[in-house]
Structure formats: structure tokens, C-alpha cells
Amino acid sequence: MRLEYFDIIDRVEVFDVKNGRVETSSTIPEQSTVFEGHFPGYPVMPGVLLLEMMNHTSGYLLLGLHNFSRLPFFAGAKKVKIRRFVTPGMVIRATCQLIHEGSGFCITQNEIRDQDGEPVADAELTMMVMDFPSPELPKLVMERAKAHGVALGMTA
């Protein structure tokens, strides 16, 4: 996880597009400039970055649903709950399940759990799917997906 670059996911563990499910995992870094201000002497992962992990996990599902031909963008969040603190060194796992797809928008149900399976956060996300805004972006997205362990045709 490289927080400063919004590279929030370390690995895609499950990429089950057929059943509308993706699972990802990340290890919270021991050191990050994010923790210098959040909070000095008591480093805690910002809730907005937990939401971003759910966003990225949903993004992989939508990339898969569209065969990496369209790009997902965060459009909104409902029922967001941060249930406990996440601190450096913790391993967390995000799960995303497709609820609805249509008219260029998708709704996903998301949750994050810690290494012991305890709930950390959950939210319902709305994502919009659009054509790639630049010709070089699809290649960069595929490179990042491969680095995170995604291979087209990968299923649970």
C-alpha cells in the first residue's frame, strides 16, 4: 500500500466477475507521511482512505464487468460506517459485491475486515462507468491491475 500515491490495494485475492464479487487485501504501512498528521503519536488510517480502498475494490469489479474497456469513477457513498481504528502494520481485506448495474452506473456493497475477520468499515458505493478519457490510460490501468494480481479470466 502506497498511501501517498493512492495505490491503496496490495493484491486482488478474488476476481469473480461472473458472480459480481471482488476481494482485495492490503497491509497498512508502518511509516507514511499520512500518519504524521493523523495523528501525531497515535497513527490511524484516515476513514476516507478506507472508503478509497472500497472504491478501488469496486473499481476492479467494474473494470472486469466491462472487460477493461471502460473506466469506473466514484460517484457517491451511502451508509458509510467506520467501525474501528486501523493502525500501521494491520492487514485488512475488502470485499465488494455488485448490487445493481444499469444506465452507466453501478451500485456495490462493500466491507473491510481485519486479519481476524472483525468488521472495520462498510459502505454502499455508487460508481459511474465511462469511456477512458485518454488513449494511454487503458494500458496504465492494465499494468496496475497486473501488478495487483489480476489476470483476465481470473475467477474465484
Disulfide bonds with the S-S distance in Angstrom:
none
